[in-house]
Amino acid sequence: TCRMEKSTPRCVPTTRTCQDLTCPPGSTCQMEKSTPRCVPKAPSCQDLTCPPGSTCQMDRTTPRCVPVKLTCQDLTCPPGSTCQDLPCPPGRTCRPTCAPAPPLVCHVLSRR
């Protein structure tokens, strides 16, 4: 670009910024010293589509699909049964189940 120094026009280099640079998908612009550079973007959950029944969680710096932990609030049991959310061993994915409801006995009915 041209700039006037006192009464003399001088050509000076244009300072480039990230606005002057178009980076390819998966990268972003960062200024290194006074030069714009395209650098890889850190992956995030926005970059990952998980299958149904799973959700994305960051594992340190890596997005991963993990199973959604279901609870009895996610399950509708048929009449005459109740939901049981059984304890699950570490490292396993367990689901709540519908089990027959215990029969009503006289001392339970008298509380109503």
Backbone as XML, in Angstrom:
<?xml version="1.0"?>
<chain id="A" units="angstrom">
  <residue number="1" name="THR">
    <atom name="N" x="0.845" y="-1.169" z="0.000"/>
    <atom name="CA" x="0.000" y="0.000" z="0.000"/>
    <atom name="C" x="0.892" y="1.235" z="0.000"/>
  </residue>
  <residue number="2" name="CYS">
    <atom name="N" x="0.363" y="2.336" z="-0.372"/>
    <atom name="CA" x="1.144" y="3.569" z="-0.482"/>
    <atom name="C" x="0.849" y="4.453" z="0.729"/>
  </residue>
  <residue number="3" name="ARG">
    <atom name="N" x="1.912" y="5.026" z="1.294"/>
    <atom name="CA" x="1.772" y="5.909" z="2.450"/>
    <atom name="C" x="2.686" y="7.121" z="2.245"/>
  </residue>
  <residue number="4" name="MET">
    <atom name="N" x="2.201" y="8.249" z="2.658"/>
    <atom name="CA" x="3.012" y="9.468" z="2.538"/>
    <atom name="C" x="3.933" y="9.577" z="3.749"/>
  </residue>
  <residue number="5" name="GLU">
    <atom name="N" x="5.209" y="9.742" z="3.487"/>
    <atom name="CA" x="6.182" y="10.015" z="4.537"/>
    <atom name="C" x="6.741" y="11.400" z="4.237"/>
  </residue>
  <residue number="6" name="LYS">
    <atom name="N" x="6.394" y="12.360" z="5.104"/>
    <atom name="CA" x="6.680" y="13.783" z="4.849"/>
    <atom name="C" x="5.984" y="14.146" z="3.537"/>
  </residue>
  <residue number="7" name="SER">
    <atom name="N" x="6.677" y="14.449" z="2.531"/>
    <atom name="CA" x="6.020" y="14.806" z="1.268"/>
    <atom name="C" x="6.284" y="13.781" z="0.174"/>
  </residue>
  <residue number="8" name="THR">
    <atom name="N" x="6.819" y="12.597" z="0.565"/>
    <atom name="CA" x="7.174" y="11.588" z="-0.423"/>
    <atom name="C" x="6.296" y="10.346" z="-0.266"/>
  </residue>
  <residue number="9" name="PRO">
    <atom name="N" x="5.676" y="9.886" z="-1.364"/>
    <atom name="CA" x="4.911" y="8.638" z="-1.268"/>
    <atom name="C" x="5.857" y="7.435" z="-1.177"/>
  </residue>
  <residue number="10" name="ARG">
    <atom name="N" x="5.535" y="6.524" z="-0.269"/>
    <atom name="CA" x="6.352" y="5.309" z="-0.103"/>
    <atom name="C" x="5.445" y="4.085" z="-0.122"/>
  </residue>
  <residue number="11" name="CYS">
    <atom name="N" x="5.960" y="3.029" z="-0.736"/>
    <atom name="CA" x="5.235" y="1.752" z="-0.710"/>
    <atom name="C" x="5.646" y="1.015" z="0.562"/>
  </residue>
  <residue number="12" name="VAL">
    <atom name="N" x="4.655" y="0.575" z="1.322"/>
    <atom name="CA" x="4.920" y="-0.191" z="2.545"/>
    <atom name="C" x="4.104" y="-1.474" z="2.481"/>
  </residue>
  <residue number="13" name="PRO">
    <atom name="N" x="4.638" y="-2.571" z="3.057"/>
    <atom name="CA" x="3.873" y="-3.827" z="3.007"/>
    <atom name="C" x="2.578" y="-3.720" z="3.812"/>
  </residue>
  <residue number="14" name="THR">
    <atom name="N" x="1.556" y="-4.364" z="3.308"/>
    <atom name="CA" x="0.270" y="-4.392" z="3.990"/>
    <atom name="C" x="0.325" y="-5.412" z="5.127"/>
  </residue>
  <residue number="15" name="THR">
    <atom name="N" x="-0.183" y="-5.032" z="6.268"/>
    <atom name="CA" x="-0.244" y="-5.956" z="7.397"/>
    <atom name="C" x="-1.452" y="-6.862" z="7.200"/>
  </residue>
  <residue number="16" name="ARG">
    <atom name="N" x="-1.199" y="-8.166" z="7.127"/>
    <atom name="CA" x="-2.295" y="-9.123" z="6.918"/>
    <atom name="C" x="-2.870" y="-9.539" z="8.261"/>
  </residue>
  <residue number="17" name="THR">
    <atom name="N" x="-4.163" y="-9.835" z="8.248"/>
    <atom name="CA" x="-4.852" y="-10.314" z="9.453"/>
    <atom name="C" x="-5.629" y="-11.580" z="9.094"/>
  </residue>
  <residue number="18" name="CYS">
    <atom name="N" x="-6.254" y="-12.176" z="10.087"/>
    <atom name="CA" x="-7.079" y="-13.370" z="9.841"/>
    <atom name="C" x="-8.264" y="-13.060" z="8.931"/>
  </residue>
  <residue number="19" name="GLN">
    <atom name="N" x="-8.660" y="-11.801" z="8.858"/>
    <atom name="CA" x="-9.760" y="-11.441" z="7.966"/>
    <atom name="C" x="-9.353" y="-11.579" z="6.503"/>
  </residue>
  <residue number="20" name="ASP">
    <atom name="N" x="-8.052" y="-11.571" z="6.241"/>
    <atom name="CA" x="-7.555" y="-11.701" z="4.860"/>
    <atom name="C" x="-7.345" y="-13.156" z="4.451"/>
  </residue>
  <residue number="21" name="LEU">
    <atom name="N" x="-7.537" y="-14.087" z="5.359"/>
    <atom name="CA" x="-7.197" y="-15.489" z="5.112"/>
    <atom name="C" x="-8.440" y="-16.363" z="5.213"/>
  </residue>
  <residue number="22" name="THR">
    <atom name="N" x="-8.635" y="-17.250" z="4.240"/>
    <atom name="CA" x="-9.739" y="-18.214" z="4.295"/>
    <atom name="C" x="-9.129" y="-19.579" z="4.588"/>
  </residue>
  <residue number="23" name="CYS">
    <atom name="N" x="-9.492" y="-20.135" z="5.742"/>
    <atom name="CA" x="-8.946" y="-21.437" z="6.152"/>
    <atom name="C" x="-9.859" y="-22.563" z="5.696"/>
  </residue>
  <residue number="24" name="PRO">
    <atom name="N" x="-9.283" y="-23.740" z="5.396"/>
    <atom name="CA" x="-10.112" y="-24.884" z="4.984"/>
    <atom name="C" x="-10.922" y="-25.421" z="6.157"/>
  </residue>
  <residue number="25" name="PRO">
    <atom name="N" x="-11.977" y="-26.195" z="5.871"/>
    <atom name="CA" x="-12.773" y="-26.787" z="6.952"/>
    <atom name="C" x="-11.884" y="-27.592" z="7.905"/>
  </residue>
  <residue number="26" name="GLY">
    <atom name="N" x="-12.223" y="-27.515" z="9.192"/>
    <atom name="CA" x="-11.451" y="-28.244" z="10.198"/>
    <atom name="C" x="-10.263" y="-27.451" z="10.709"/>
  </residue>
  <residue number="27" name="SER">
    <atom name="N" x="-10.114" y="-26.212" z="10.221"/>
    <atom name="CA" x="-9.020" y="-25.377" z="10.720"/>
    <atom name="C" x="-9.548" y="-23.975" z="10.992"/>
  </residue>
  <residue number="28" name="THR">
    <atom name="N" x="-8.760" y="-23.208" z="11.711"/>
    <atom name="CA" x="-9.130" y="-21.848" z="12.060"/>
    <atom name="C" x="-7.882" y="-20.984" z="11.965"/>
  </residue>
  <residue number="29" name="CYS">
    <atom name="N" x="-8.077" y="-19.693" z="11.842"/>
    <atom name="CA" x="-6.951" y="-18.785" z="11.710"/>
    <atom name="C" x="-6.470" y="-18.315" z="13.078"/>
  </residue>
  <residue number="30" name="GLN">
    <atom name="N" x="-5.160" y="-18.299" z="13.241"/>
    <atom name="CA" x="-4.540" y="-17.742" z="14.439"/>
    <atom name="C" x="-3.379" y="-16.875" z="13.994"/>
  </residue>
  <residue number="31" name="MET">
    <atom name="N" x="-3.189" y="-15.782" z="14.692"/>
    <atom name="CA" x="-2.047" y="-14.917" z="14.401"/>
    <atom name="C" x="-0.825" y="-15.493" z="15.107"/>
  </residue>
  <residue number="32" name="GLU">
    <atom name="N" x="0.230" y="-15.732" z="14.351"/>
    <atom name="CA" x="1.507" y="-16.159" z="14.917"/>
    <atom name="C" x="2.484" y="-15.036" z="14.655"/>
  </residue>
  <residue number="33" name="LYS">
    <atom name="N" x="2.889" y="-14.363" z="15.745"/>
    <atom name="CA" x="3.658" y="-13.114" z="15.645"/>
    <atom name="C" x="2.784" y="-12.135" z="14.876"/>
  </residue>
  <residue number="34" name="SER">
    <atom name="N" x="3.137" y="-11.741" z="13.688"/>
    <atom name="CA" x="2.285" y="-10.809" z="12.942"/>
    <atom name="C" x="1.755" y="-11.441" z="11.652"/>
  </residue>
  <residue number="35" name="THR">
    <atom name="N" x="1.774" y="-12.787" z="11.605"/>
    <atom name="CA" x="1.356" y="-13.490" z="10.393"/>
    <atom name="C" x="0.138" y="-14.371" z="10.673"/>
  </residue>
  <residue number="36" name="PRO">
    <atom name="N" x="-0.917" y="-14.256" z="9.857"/>
    <atom name="CA" x="-2.070" y="-15.144" z="10.046"/>
    <atom name="C" x="-1.757" y="-16.551" z="9.527"/>
  </residue>
  <residue number="37" name="ARG">
    <atom name="N" x="-2.129" y="-17.570" z="10.278"/>
    <atom name="CA" x="-1.877" y="-18.969" z="9.887"/>
    <atom name="C" x="-3.140" y="-19.799" z="10.136"/>
  </residue>
  <residue number="38" name="CYS">
    <atom name="N" x="-3.376" y="-20.788" z="9.254"/>
    <atom name="CA" x="-4.453" y="-21.757" z="9.471"/>
    <atom name="C" x="-3.899" y="-22.888" z="10.336"/>
  </residue>
  <residue number="39" name="VAL">
    <atom name="N" x="-4.586" y="-23.162" z="11.424"/>
    <atom name="CA" x="-4.169" y="-24.245" z="12.321"/>
    <atom name="C" x="-5.364" y="-25.180" z="12.524"/>
  </residue>
  <residue number="40" name="PRO">
    <atom name="N" x="-5.116" y="-26.483" z="12.757"/>
    <atom name="CA" x="-6.229" y="-27.421" z="12.957"/>
    <atom name="C" x="-7.052" y="-27.023" z="14.183"/>
  </residue>
  <residue number="41" name="LYS">
    <atom name="N" x="-8.368" y="-27.154" z="14.045"/>
    <atom name="CA" x="-9.256" y="-26.891" z="15.176"/>
    <atom name="C" x="-9.237" y="-28.087" z="16.111"/>
  </residue>
  <residue number="42" name="ALA">
    <atom name="N" x="-9.310" y="-27.811" z="17.400"/>
    <atom name="CA" x="-9.444" y="-28.898" z="18.369"/>
    <atom name="C" x="-10.833" y="-29.516" z="18.180"/>
  </residue>
  <residue number="43" name="PRO">
    <atom name="N" x="-10.931" y="-30.852" z="18.095"/>
    <atom name="CA" x="-12.254" y="-31.469" z="17.910"/>
    <atom name="C" x="-13.139" y="-31.224" z="19.128"/>
  </residue>
  <residue number="44" name="SER">
    <atom name="N" x="-14.436" y="-31.135" z="18.873"/>
    <atom name="CA" x="-15.395" y="-30.931" z="19.963"/>
    <atom name="C" x="-16.636" y="-31.782" z="19.688"/>
  </residue>
  <residue number="45" name="CYS">
    <atom name="N" x="-17.544" y="-31.795" z="20.635"/>
    <atom name="CA" x="-18.784" y="-32.562" z="20.466"/>
    <atom name="C" x="-19.633" y="-31.998" z="19.323"/>
  </residue>
  <residue number="46" name="GLN">
    <atom name="N" x="-19.407" y="-30.763" z="18.932"/>
    <atom name="CA" x="-20.148" y="-30.195" z="17.800"/>
    <atom name="C" x="-19.754" y="-30.874" z="16.487"/>
  </residue>
  <residue number="47" name="ASP">
    <atom name="N" x="-18.572" y="-31.506" z="16.466"/>
    <atom name="CA" x="-18.092" y="-32.159" z="15.246"/>
    <atom name="C" x="-18.518" y="-33.622" z="15.156"/>
  </residue>
  <residue number="48" name="LEU">
    <atom name="N" x="-19.210" y="-34.132" z="16.169"/>
    <atom name="CA" x="-19.516" y="-35.565" z="16.245"/>
    <atom name="C" x="-21.026" y="-35.785" z="16.308"/>
  </residue>
  <residue number="49" name="THR">
    <atom name="N" x="-21.527" y="-36.704" z="15.499"/>
    <atom name="CA" x="-22.938" y="-37.085" z="15.553"/>
    <atom name="C" x="-23.004" y="-38.480" z="16.155"/>
  </residue>
  <residue number="50" name="CYS">
    <atom name="N" x="-23.635" y="-38.577" z="17.317"/>
    <atom name="CA" x="-23.730" y="-39.865" z="18.022"/>
    <atom name="C" x="-25.011" y="-40.591" z="17.624"/>
  </residue>
  <residue number="51" name="PRO">
    <atom name="N" x="-24.977" y="-41.938" z="17.620"/>
    <atom name="CA" x="-26.186" y="-42.704" z="17.295"/>
    <atom name="C" x="-27.225" y="-42.571" z="18.406"/>
  </residue>
  <residue number="52" name="PRO">
    <atom name="N" x="-28.485" y="-42.896" z="18.100"/>
    <atom name="CA" x="-29.526" y="-42.847" z="19.125"/>
    <atom name="C" x="-29.144" y="-43.699" z="20.338"/>
  </residue>
  <residue number="53" name="GLY">
    <atom name="N" x="-29.500" y="-43.215" z="21.519"/>
    <atom name="CA" x="-29.183" y="-43.943" z="22.749"/>
    <atom name="C" x="-27.812" y="-43.605" z="23.298"/>
  </residue>
  <residue number="54" name="SER">
    <atom name="N" x="-27.124" y="-42.679" z="22.627"/>
    <atom name="CA" x="-25.815" y="-42.264" z="23.139"/>
    <atom name="C" x="-25.699" y="-40.750" z="23.033"/>
  </residue>
  <residue number="55" name="THR">
    <atom name="N" x="-24.728" y="-40.207" z="23.736"/>
    <atom name="CA" x="-24.486" y="-38.774" z="23.743"/>
    <atom name="C" x="-22.985" y="-38.532" z="23.704"/>
  </residue>
  <residue number="56" name="CYS">
    <atom name="N" x="-22.593" y="-37.343" z="23.334"/>
    <atom name="CA" x="-21.171" y="-37.026" z="23.236"/>
    <atom name="C" x="-20.646" y="-36.496" z="24.559"/>
  </residue>
  <residue number="57" name="GLN">
    <atom name="N" x="-19.470" y="-36.979" z="24.944"/>
    <atom name="CA" x="-18.756" y="-36.474" z="26.111"/>
    <atom name="C" x="-17.297" y="-36.311" z="25.718"/>
  </residue>
  <residue number="58" name="MET">
    <atom name="N" x="-16.655" y="-35.284" z="26.250"/>
    <atom name="CA" x="-15.237" y="-35.080" z="25.984"/>
    <atom name="C" x="-14.419" y="-35.987" z="26.890"/>
  </residue>
  <residue number="59" name="ASP">
    <atom name="N" x="-13.511" y="-36.738" z="26.287"/>
    <atom name="CA" x="-12.569" y="-37.587" z="27.017"/>
    <atom name="C" x="-11.211" y="-36.894" z="26.872"/>
  </residue>
  <residue number="60" name="ARG">
    <atom name="N" x="-10.895" y="-36.048" z="27.850"/>
    <atom name="CA" x="-9.741" y="-35.136" z="27.779"/>
    <atom name="C" x="-9.934" y="-34.206" z="26.587"/>
  </residue>
  <residue number="61" name="THR">
    <atom name="N" x="-9.259" y="-34.462" z="25.469"/>
    <atom name="CA" x="-9.394" y="-33.567" z="24.308"/>
    <atom name="C" x="-10.100" y="-34.233" z="23.137"/>
  </residue>
  <residue number="62" name="THR">
    <atom name="N" x="-10.670" y="-35.433" z="23.354"/>
    <atom name="CA" x="-11.296" y="-36.189" z="22.264"/>
    <atom name="C" x="-12.789" y="-36.371" z="22.530"/>
  </residue>
  <residue number="63" name="PRO">
    <atom name="N" x="-13.646" y="-35.991" z="21.566"/>
    <atom name="CA" x="-15.078" y="-36.253" z="21.747"/>
    <atom name="C" x="-15.385" y="-37.733" z="21.525"/>
  </residue>
  <residue number="64" name="ARG">
    <atom name="N" x="-16.227" y="-38.304" z="22.390"/>
    <atom name="CA" x="-16.593" y="-39.727" z="22.272"/>
    <atom name="C" x="-18.102" y="-39.883" z="22.504"/>
  </residue>
  <residue number="65" name="CYS">
    <atom name="N" x="-18.677" y="-40.867" z="21.792"/>
    <atom name="CA" x="-20.084" y="-41.213" z="22.018"/>
    <atom name="C" x="-20.143" y="-42.222" z="23.163"/>
  </residue>
  <residue number="66" name="VAL">
    <atom name="N" x="-20.975" y="-41.928" z="24.154"/>
    <atom name="CA" x="-21.138" y="-42.831" z="25.297"/>
    <atom name="C" x="-22.627" y="-43.122" z="25.455"/>
  </residue>
  <residue number="67" name="PRO">
    <atom name="N" x="-22.972" y="-44.325" z="25.946"/>
    <atom name="CA" x="-24.388" y="-44.654" z="26.127"/>
    <atom name="C" x="-25.047" y="-43.701" z="27.126"/>
  </residue>
  <residue number="68" name="VAL">
    <atom name="N" x="-26.299" y="-43.359" z="26.848"/>
    <atom name="CA" x="-27.076" y="-42.534" z="27.767"/>
    <atom name="C" x="-27.516" y="-43.408" z="28.924"/>
  </residue>
  <residue number="69" name="LYS">
    <atom name="N" x="-27.321" y="-42.941" z="30.147"/>
    <atom name="CA" x="-27.747" y="-43.706" z="31.318"/>
    <atom name="C" x="-29.242" y="-43.512" z="31.488"/>
  </residue>
  <residue number="70" name="LEU">
    <atom name="N" x="-29.994" y="-44.582" z="31.298"/>
    <atom name="CA" x="-31.447" y="-44.520" z="31.452"/>
    <atom name="C" x="-31.822" y="-44.710" z="32.914"/>
  </residue>
  <residue number="71" name="THR">
    <atom name="N" x="-32.900" y="-44.067" z="33.327"/>
    <atom name="CA" x="-33.425" y="-44.223" z="34.684"/>
    <atom name="C" x="-34.899" y="-44.609" z="34.575"/>
  </residue>
  <residue number="72" name="CYS">
    <atom name="N" x="-35.510" y="-44.874" z="35.710"/>
    <atom name="CA" x="-36.937" y="-45.231" z="35.710"/>
    <atom name="C" x="-37.798" y="-44.089" z="35.171"/>
  </residue>
  <residue number="73" name="GLN">
    <atom name="N" x="-37.290" y="-42.855" z="35.193"/>
    <atom name="CA" x="-38.047" y="-41.732" z="34.629"/>
    <atom name="C" x="-38.158" y="-41.840" z="33.110"/>
  </residue>
  <residue number="74" name="ASP">
    <atom name="N" x="-37.262" y="-42.607" z="32.485"/>
    <atom name="CA" x="-37.281" y="-42.776" z="31.031"/>
    <atom name="C" x="-38.118" y="-43.971" z="30.577"/>
  </residue>
  <residue number="75" name="LEU">
    <atom name="N" x="-38.640" y="-44.738" z="31.521"/>
    <atom name="CA" x="-39.327" y="-45.987" z="31.192"/>
    <atom name="C" x="-40.779" y="-45.934" z="31.656"/>
  </residue>
  <residue number="76" name="THR">
    <atom name="N" x="-41.696" y="-46.340" z="30.783"/>
    <atom name="CA" x="-43.108" y="-46.434" z="31.149"/>
    <atom name="C" x="-43.460" y="-47.906" z="31.264"/>
  </residue>
  <residue number="77" name="CYS">
    <atom name="N" x="-43.806" y="-48.315" z="32.470"/>
    <atom name="CA" x="-44.142" y="-49.723" z="32.705"/>
    <atom name="C" x="-45.640" y="-49.932" z="32.542"/>
  </residue>
  <residue number="78" name="PRO">
    <atom name="N" x="-46.027" y="-51.134" z="32.088"/>
    <atom name="CA" x="-47.459" y="-51.419" z="31.940"/>
    <atom name="C" x="-48.132" y="-51.513" z="33.309"/>
  </residue>
  <residue number="79" name="PRO">
    <atom name="N" x="-49.467" y="-51.378" z="33.329"/>
    <atom name="CA" x="-50.189" y="-51.501" z="34.598"/>
    <atom name="C" x="-49.875" y="-52.836" z="35.277"/>
  </residue>
  <residue number="80" name="GLY">
    <atom name="N" x="-49.773" y="-52.804" z="36.585"/>
    <atom name="CA" x="-49.491" y="-54.020" z="37.343"/>
    <atom name="C" x="-47.997" y="-54.288" z="37.484"/>
  </residue>
  <residue number="81" name="SER">
    <atom name="N" x="-47.167" y="-53.376" z="36.980"/>
    <atom name="CA" x="-45.729" y="-53.553" z="37.143"/>
    <atom name="C" x="-45.107" y="-52.226" z="37.572"/>
  </residue>
  <residue number="82" name="THR">
    <atom name="N" x="-43.909" y="-52.310" z="38.097"/>
    <atom name="CA" x="-43.180" y="-51.114" z="38.516"/>
    <atom name="C" x="-41.768" y="-51.170" z="37.944"/>
  </residue>
  <residue number="83" name="CYS">
    <atom name="N" x="-41.167" y="-50.019" z="37.887"/>
    <atom name="CA" x="-39.808" y="-49.934" z="37.360"/>
    <atom name="C" x="-38.810" y="-50.242" z="38.468"/>
  </residue>
  <residue number="84" name="GLN">
    <atom name="N" x="-37.800" y="-51.011" z="38.113"/>
    <atom name="CA" x="-36.712" y="-51.302" z="39.052"/>
    <atom name="C" x="-35.409" y="-50.827" z="38.427"/>
  </residue>
  <residue number="85" name="ASP">
    <atom name="N" x="-34.709" y="-49.962" z="39.141"/>
    <atom name="CA" x="-33.416" y="-49.460" z="38.691"/>
    <atom name="C" x="-32.358" y="-50.185" z="39.510"/>
  </residue>
  <residue number="86" name="LEU">
    <atom name="N" x="-31.913" y="-51.322" z="38.991"/>
    <atom name="CA" x="-30.993" y="-52.171" z="39.744"/>
    <atom name="C" x="-29.583" y="-51.609" z="39.727"/>
  </residue>
  <residue number="87" name="PRO">
    <atom name="N" x="-28.806" y="-51.842" z="40.803"/>
    <atom name="CA" x="-27.415" y="-51.378" z="40.805"/>
    <atom name="C" x="-26.632" y="-52.021" z="39.663"/>
  </residue>
  <residue number="88" name="CYS">
    <atom name="N" x="-25.697" y="-51.271" z="39.131"/>
    <atom name="CA" x="-24.941" y="-51.728" z="37.967"/>
    <atom name="C" x="-23.463" y="-51.833" z="38.335"/>
  </residue>
  <residue number="89" name="PRO">
    <atom name="N" x="-22.811" y="-52.937" z="37.965"/>
    <atom name="CA" x="-21.374" y="-53.054" z="38.236"/>
    <atom name="C" x="-20.590" y="-51.969" z="37.496"/>
  </residue>
  <residue number="90" name="PRO">
    <atom name="N" x="-19.480" y="-51.508" z="38.064"/>
    <atom name="CA" x="-18.681" y="-50.476" z="37.398"/>
    <atom name="C" x="-18.237" y="-50.923" z="36.006"/>
  </residue>
  <residue number="91" name="GLY">
    <atom name="N" x="-18.295" y="-49.971" z="35.064"/>
    <atom name="CA" x="-17.855" y="-50.261" z="33.701"/>
    <atom name="C" x="-18.912" y="-50.889" z="32.814"/>
  </residue>
  <residue number="92" name="ARG">
    <atom name="N" x="-20.093" y="-51.220" z="33.374"/>
    <atom name="CA" x="-21.167" y="-51.817" z="32.570"/>
    <atom name="C" x="-22.297" y="-50.819" z="32.403"/>
  </residue>
  <residue number="93" name="THR">
    <atom name="N" x="-23.062" y="-50.981" z="31.347"/>
    <atom name="CA" x="-24.241" y="-50.155" z="31.111"/>
    <atom name="C" x="-25.465" y="-51.000" z="31.400"/>
  </residue>
  <residue number="94" name="CYS">
    <atom name="N" x="-26.232" y="-50.610" z="32.410"/>
    <atom name="CA" x="-27.437" y="-51.360" z="32.783"/>
    <atom name="C" x="-28.656" y="-50.492" z="32.506"/>
  </residue>
  <residue number="95" name="ARG">
    <atom name="N" x="-29.768" y="-51.150" z="32.300"/>
    <atom name="CA" x="-31.018" y="-50.445" z="32.013"/>
    <atom name="C" x="-32.051" y="-50.802" z="33.079"/>
  </residue>
  <residue number="96" name="PRO">
    <atom name="N" x="-32.923" y="-49.849" z="33.391"/>
    <atom name="CA" x="-34.009" y="-50.170" z="34.314"/>
    <atom name="C" x="-34.970" y="-51.164" z="33.645"/>
  </residue>
  <residue number="97" name="THR">
    <atom name="N" x="-35.650" y="-51.962" z="34.451"/>
    <atom name="CA" x="-36.580" y="-52.950" z="33.909"/>
    <atom name="C" x="-37.922" y="-52.850" z="34.620"/>
  </residue>
  <residue number="98" name="CYS">
    <atom name="N" x="-38.945" y="-53.347" z="33.947"/>
    <atom name="CA" x="-40.282" y="-53.418" z="34.543"/>
    <atom name="C" x="-40.423" y="-54.791" z="35.195"/>
  </residue>
  <residue number="99" name="ALA">
    <atom name="N" x="-40.893" y="-54.799" z="36.422"/>
    <atom name="CA" x="-41.094" y="-56.050" z="37.156"/>
    <atom name="C" x="-42.515" y="-56.047" z="37.714"/>
  </residue>
  <residue number="100" name="PRO">
    <atom name="N" x="-43.090" y="-57.234" z="37.907"/>
    <atom name="CA" x="-44.443" y="-57.274" z="38.484"/>
    <atom name="C" x="-44.460" y="-56.528" z="39.813"/>
  </residue>
  <residue number="101" name="ALA">
    <atom name="N" x="-45.523" y="-55.748" z="40.006"/>
    <atom name="CA" x="-45.667" y="-55.011" z="41.263"/>
    <atom name="C" x="-45.954" y="-55.993" z="42.386"/>
  </residue>
  <residue number="102" name="PRO">
    <atom name="N" x="-45.425" y="-55.730" z="43.584"/>
    <atom name="CA" x="-45.721" y="-56.629" z="44.700"/>
    <atom name="C" x="-47.221" y="-56.584" z="45.009"/>
  </residue>
  <residue number="103" name="PRO">
    <atom name="N" x="-47.775" y="-57.721" z="45.416"/>
    <atom name="CA" x="-49.219" y="-57.733" z="45.706"/>
    <atom name="C" x="-49.516" y="-56.843" z="46.915"/>
  </residue>
  <residue number="104" name="LEU">
    <atom name="N" x="-50.712" y="-56.237" z="46.868"/>
    <atom name="CA" x="-51.143" y="-55.423" z="48.005"/>
    <atom name="C" x="-51.608" y="-56.347" z="49.121"/>
  </residue>
  <residue number="105" name="VAL">
    <atom name="N" x="-51.222" y="-56.023" z="50.332"/>
    <atom name="CA" x="-51.675" y="-56.796" z="51.493"/>
    <atom name="C" x="-52.441" y="-55.859" z="52.402"/>
  </residue>
  <residue number="106" name="CYS">
    <atom name="N" x="-53.160" y="-56.415" z="53.351"/>
    <atom name="CA" x="-54.080" y="-55.623" z="54.181"/>
    <atom name="C" x="-53.393" y="-54.450" z="54.871"/>
  </residue>
  <residue number="107" name="HIS">
    <atom name="N" x="-52.176" y="-54.619" z="55.420"/>
    <atom name="CA" x="-51.576" y="-53.488" z="56.132"/>
    <atom name="C" x="-51.195" y="-52.350" z="55.182"/>
  </residue>
  <residue number="108" name="VAL">
    <atom name="N" x="-50.964" y="-52.631" z="53.873"/>
    <atom name="CA" x="-50.702" y="-51.580" z="52.911"/>
    <atom name="C" x="-51.992" y="-50.851" z="52.573"/>
  </residue>
  <residue number="109" name="LEU">
    <atom name="N" x="-53.093" y="-51.587" z="52.436"/>
    <atom name="CA" x="-54.372" y="-50.985" z="52.104"/>
    <atom name="C" x="-54.881" y="-50.100" z="53.243"/>
  </residue>
  <residue number="110" name="SER">
    <atom name="N" x="-54.570" y="-50.446" z="54.488"/>
    <atom name="CA" x="-55.085" y="-49.672" z="55.621"/>
    <atom name="C" x="-54.383" y="-48.328" z="55.734"/>
  </residue>
  <residue number="111" name="ARG">
    <atom name="N" x="-53.250" y="-48.117" z="55.057"/>
    <atom name="CA" x="-52.542" y="-46.827" z="55.088"/>
    <atom name="C" x="-53.177" y="-45.801" z="54.174"/>
  </residue>
  <residue number="112" name="ARG">
    <atom name="N" x="-54.019" y="-46.227" z="53.291"/>
    <atom name="CA" x="-54.615" y="-45.292" z="52.320"/>
    <atom name="C" x="-55.621" y="-44.453" z="52.951"/>
  </residue>
</chain>
